[in-house]
Amino acid sequence: MPAKNRFAEMHQEITAWRHHLHENPELMYEVHETAAFVVERLKAFGITDITTGVGQTGVVAVIEGKTNTSGRAIGLRADMDALPIPEASGVDYASKTPGVMHACGHDGHTSMLLGAAKYLAETRNFDGKAVLIFQPAEEGGAGGKAMCDDGLMDRWGIQEVYGLHNMPGLPVGEFAIRPGPLMASSDEFIITVTGKGGHAAAPHEAIDTTLAASQIVVSLHSIVSRNVDPVKRVVLTVGTFETDSTASNVIAHTAKLQGTVRTLDPEYRIQAEEWVRRVAESTAAAFGATAEVEWVPGYPVTINDENGTAHAIEAALAVAAKVNAETPPIMPSEDFSYMLEQRPGAYIFLGNGDTQMCHHPAYVFDDEAIPLGCSWFAELVERRMPAA
């Protein structure tokens, strides 16, 4: 039976798994109940090669094909964590945990990989090993890096790795992907500006930290326009600005700026730190103040391997009517990038229809996308490791 037909039969069951996960969201690495649910399902499918605690709370399971003459191992990844957002979706299976919800569809990703696991365990119509990766802490915790640092690729001999993410605004039944950079890196900076506090009536006796910090904000926003090739993408944003005083008649002694830099170019990512430091320090000095810059590295650029992209497209075309193979890159970041730094593969977007965007309190994962995601995972395995 073709994979997509089997998943149509399993649709209601997989949807029930997703609704259970949606009702019981967990944050970051604290996905203990979610991981336990995943393990329970995997065991019910007859899968015995299961390892827990990878990258703290990740789960890795291996499904052997009918044969393994190829010696190949393909990794399939789904993220498990939720977000600290009060839910306002109005669905009857809404989160039971106050202030926490699956607002990015990771409940759907996990359920689709579980569905693929059930099918692959039933059929085993491939020659090699399917390595299922259930990852914690994608939402800011770098769970992908934690699993890689725990030896994910080498311990399980993974040669290629693939993942997907639902995409609101893309019609259900469609996929979108591109070779090369797909999603941006994201790094944070914290700039502490120190001047000399004083009375607003005597600015000549102070060093106006607020003025210096304000000029730093303006100067930072000249970095992209005057240092970056106009056809490349870099986004710098100063998100917060606070001083150590809230009084209107006080010249603050210190000010703190926080922001992010995102780019699709790994080289610009390295240069951005140098640019931010130089602008902040020299601008502060021009006002007689000082600036201390703390750089907080975040997720790398998500870069799809050219061959991996072709394999992902081939699998998508087997289950969907339309695949956009040249979708524009986007500036959010994704920690699947760490896995793609270690192994070739690809990340693909799966249409979620006309819904609120991810991270919105009224976001709803479209359950009609489930059979497509399951089928894509399964097709990858069967096509990359065809039965002997």
C-alpha positions in Angstrom: 0.0 0.0 0.0 1.4 3.5 -0.9 2.6 5.4 2.1 0.1 8.3 1.6 -2.8 5.8 1.6 -1.7 4.2 4.8 -1.4 7.6 6.5 -4.9 8.5 5.3 -6.1 5.4 7.3 -3.9 6.5 10.3 -5.0 10.2 10.1 -7.5 10.1 13.0 -5.1 8.2 15.3 -2.2 10.6 14.6 -4.4 13.6 15.1 -5.4 12.2 18.5 -1.7 12.0 19.4 -1.2 15.6 18.4 -4.2 16.8 20.4 -2.8 15.0 23.5 0.5 16.7 23.0 -1.2 20.1 22.4 -3.1 19.8 25.7 0.1 19.0 27.6 2.9 21.4 26.3 6.3 21.5 27.9 9.1 24.1 27.6 12.7 23.8 26.5 14.5 20.8 28.0 11.7 20.1 30.5 9.9 17.9 27.9 9.8 14.8 30.2 6.2 13.8 29.7 6.4 14.5 26.0 9.5 12.3 25.6 7.8 9.6 27.7 4.7 9.7 25.4 7.0 9.4 22.4 8.8 6.4 23.9 5.5 4.7 24.8 4.3 5.1 21.2 7.6 3.8 19.7 7.5 0.7 21.9 3.9 0.1 20.9 5.1 0.1 17.3 7.5 -2.7 18.1 10.6 -0.5 18.0 13.2 -1.7 20.6 16.3 0.3 19.8 15.4 3.5 21.7 17.7 5.8 23.6 16.5 8.5 25.9 18.4 11.4 27.5 20.2 12.4 24.4 21.0 16.1 24.6 19.4 16.0 28.1 15.9 15.0 27.2 16.0 14.0 23.5 14.9 10.6 22.2 16.6 8.6 19.4 15.1 5.5 17.9 16.3 3.2 15.2 14.2 1.2 12.7 16.0 -1.4 10.8 14.9 -2.1 7.2 14.2 -5.6 5.9 17.9 -5.6 4.9 20.9 -3.5 5.6 23.3 -4.2 2.7 23.6 -0.5 1.9 25.0 0.4 5.4 23.1 3.6 5.1 21.5 5.6 7.9 19.1 8.5 7.3 18.2 10.8 10.2 14.7 12.3 10.5 14.2 15.0 13.1 11.2 16.5 14.9 11.2 19.1 17.7 9.1 18.6 20.8 9.0 21.8 22.9 6.3 24.5 23.3 6.4 28.2 24.0 5.7 30.4 27.0 2.6 31.9 25.5 -1.0 31.9 26.9 -3.2 30.1 24.4 -6.0 32.0 22.7 -6.8 29.5 19.9 -10.2 28.6 21.0 -9.8 24.9 20.1 -11.5 22.3 22.4 -8.1 20.6 23.0 -6.4 23.8 24.2 -3.4 23.7 26.6 -4.1 22.6 30.1 -0.9 24.4 31.3 -1.4 28.1 32.0 0.9 30.3 30.1 2.3 27.6 27.8 1.2 26.4 24.4 2.3 24.7 21.2 2.3 28.0 19.2 4.8 26.8 16.6 3.4 23.4 15.7 6.0 21.2 17.3 3.2 18.9 18.5 2.4 18.4 14.8 6.0 17.8 13.9 6.4 15.2 16.7 3.1 13.5 15.8 4.0 13.3 12.1 7.3 11.7 12.8 5.6 9.2 15.1 3.2 8.4 12.3 6.1 7.8 10.0 7.7 5.6 12.6 4.6 3.4 12.9 4.5 3.0 9.1 8.2 2.3 8.7 8.1 -0.2 11.6 5.2 -2.0 9.9 6.6 -2.2 6.4 10.4 -1.9 6.8 10.5 -1.6 3.0 14.0 -0.2 2.8 17.6 -1.2 3.0 19.4 0.5 5.9 18.5 2.3 9.1 16.0 5.0 9.8 17.1 7.1 12.8 14.3 9.0 14.4 15.4 12.2 16.3 12.9 13.7 18.8 14.6 16.9 19.9 14.0 19.2 22.9 14.6 22.9 23.3 14.4 24.2 19.8 12.8 27.4 21.1 15.9 29.2 22.2 17.6 26.4 24.0 19.8 25.0 21.2 18.5 21.5 21.7 19.8 20.5 18.3 23.3 21.5 19.3 23.0 19.7 22.6 22.1 16.5 20.7 24.9 16.9 18.3 27.3 17.6 21.2 26.1 14.3 22.7 27.4 12.5 19.7 24.1 12.2 17.7 25.6 11.9 14.3 28.6 9.6 15.1 26.8 7.3 17.7 24.1 6.4 15.2 26.2 6.6 12.1 23.8 9.2 10.5 24.9 10.1 6.9 22.1 12.4 5.9 19.6 14.3 8.0 16.2 15.9 7.2 13.6 17.9 9.0 10.4 19.9 8.3 8.4 22.8 9.7 4.8 23.8 9.1 4.4 27.1 7.3 1.3 29.3 7.8 0.4 31.2 4.7 1.5 28.3 2.4 -1.6 26.2 1.3 -2.1 22.8 2.9 -0.9 20.2 0.4 2.1 22.2 -0.7 5.8 22.2 0.2 8.5 24.9 -0.1 12.2 24.7 -0.1 15.4 26.0 -1.6 19.1 24.9 -1.8 21.6 27.0 0.2 20.6 29.4 2.9 17.0 28.9 3.9 16.8 30.6 7.4 19.0 33.2 9.0 21.4 33.0 11.9 20.5 34.9 15.0 22.9 36.5 17.5 22.2 38.8 20.3 24.1 41.8 21.7 23.9 43.6 25.0 25.5 47.1 25.2 26.1 48.7 28.5 26.9 52.5 28.2 28.4 54.3 31.2 28.7 58.0 31.5 28.4 60.3 34.5 25.1 60.7 36.2 23.9 64.1 37.2 21.1 66.6 37.5 19.1 67.5 34.4 19.7 71.2 35.3 23.5 70.8 35.0 24.3 68.7 32.0 27.8 70.3 31.7 28.7 68.5 35.0 27.6 65.1 33.7 28.3 62.8 30.8 24.9 62.3 29.2 24.6 58.5 28.9 21.1 58.7 27.3 22.4 60.9 24.6 25.4 58.7 23.9 23.3 55.5 23.9 20.7 57.2 21.6 23.5 58.0 19.1 24.7 54.4 19.3 21.3 53.2 18.3 21.3 55.6 15.3 24.8 54.6 14.3 24.2 50.8 14.7 21.5 51.1 12.0 24.0 52.5 9.6 26.0 49.2 9.7 23.8 47.3 7.3 23.3 50.2 4.8 27.0 51.0 4.6 28.8 47.7 5.2 26.7 45.0 3.6 26.4 44.2 -0.1 22.9 45.5 -1.1 21.9 42.2 -2.6 22.7 40.3 0.6 20.5 40.1 3.7 21.5 41.3 7.2 18.9 42.6 9.7 20.0 44.5 12.8 17.4 45.5 15.4 17.8 47.2 18.7 14.9 45.8 20.7 15.2 47.4 24.2 16.7 50.7 25.6 16.6 51.3 29.3 18.5 53.6 31.7 19.2 53.2 35.4 16.8 56.1 36.2 13.1 56.7 35.6 13.1 60.3 36.8 12.6 63.1 34.4 15.1 65.4 36.1 18.0 62.9 36.2 20.8 62.3 33.7 21.3 58.5 33.9 24.6 57.1 34.8 24.2 53.9 32.8 22.0 52.7 29.9 21.5 49.2 28.4 20.7 48.4 24.8 19.8 44.9 23.7 19.2 43.7 20.1 19.8 41.0 17.5 21.7 40.6 14.3 20.4 38.1 11.7 22.0 37.2 8.4 21.9 34.5 5.7 25.6 34.9 5.1 28.0 33.1 7.6 30.8 35.6 6.7 28.7 38.6 7.6 27.7 36.9 10.8 31.4 36.9 11.9 31.9 40.5 10.8 28.7 41.7 12.5 30.2 41.3 15.9 33.3 43.4 15.0 31.0 46.1 13.5 28.8 46.4 16.5 31.7 46.6 18.9 33.5 49.2 16.9 30.4 51.4 16.5 29.3 51.2 20.1 32.7 51.8 21.6 33.8 54.6 19.3 30.4 56.4 19.5 30.4 56.3 23.3 33.9 57.6 23.4 32.9 60.5 21.2 30.6 61.6 24.0 33.1 60.9 26.8 31.3 57.7 27.8 32.3 54.0 27.6 30.5 51.1 26.0 30.8 47.4 27.0 29.5 44.9 24.4 28.4 41.4 25.3 28.0 39.2 22.2 25.7 36.2 22.7 26.0 33.7 19.8 22.8 32.1 18.7 21.7 29.7 15.9 23.8 29.5 12.7 22.4 29.9 9.2 20.2 27.0 8.1 21.9 25.9 4.9 20.4 23.2 2.8 22.8 20.9 1.0 22.2 20.9 -2.8 21.8 17.1 -3.1 19.8 16.9 0.1 17.4 19.5 -1.3 17.0 17.5 -4.4 16.2 14.4 -2.4 13.7 16.4 -0.2 12.0 17.7 -3.4 11.7 14.2 -4.9 10.0 12.9 -1.7 7.7 15.9 -1.6 6.6 15.5 -5.2 5.7 11.9 -4.5 3.1 13.1 -1.9 2.1 16.6 -2.9 0.7 18.4 -6.0 3.0 21.4 -5.7 6.5 22.0 -4.5 8.1 25.5 -4.6 11.7 24.6 -5.1 12.9 28.3 -5.1 11.1 29.7 -2.1 12.7 32.9 -0.8 14.9 32.6 2.3 13.4 33.9 5.6 15.0 35.7 8.5 13.8 33.6 11.6 16.4 31.1 12.9 16.2 27.4 13.5 18.5 25.1 15.4 18.3 22.3 12.9 21.1 24.3 11.4 23.5 22.6 13.9 22.6 19.2 12.4 23.1 20.5 8.8 26.5 21.8 9.8 27.5 18.2 10.7 25.7 16.2 7.9 24.3 16.9 4.5 20.5 17.1 4.2 17.7 19.6 4.0 14.9 21.4 5.8 11.6 21.8 4.1 8.4 23.9 4.8 5.0 22.1 4.8 1.9 24.2 4.1 -0.3 25.0 7.1 -2.9 27.0 5.3 -4.5 30.4 6.2 -3.8 30.5 9.9 -2.2 32.9 12.3 1.6 32.9 12.1 3.8 30.8 14.4 4.3 32.2 17.9 0.8 33.9 17.8 -1.5 33.0 20.8 -4.3 32.1 18.3 -2.1 29.9 16.1 -3.6 26.5 15.1 -1.8 23.6 13.5 -3.9 22.3 10.6 -4.4 18.6 11.1 -5.1 18.1 7.4 -1.3 18.5 6.8 -0.5 15.4 8.9 -0.7 12.7 6.2 1.6 14.8 4.0 4.2 15.3 6.6 4.2 11.6 7.6 4.4 10.6 3.9 7.3 12.9 3.3 9.3 11.4 6.1 8.5 7.8 4.9 9.2 8.6 1.2 12.6 10.0 2.1 13.6 6.7 3.8 12.2 4.4 1.1 13.7 6.5 -1.7 17.1 7.2 -0.2 17.5 3.5 0.9 15.4 1.5 -1.6 14.7 -2.1 -0.6 17.3 -4.6 -1.9 
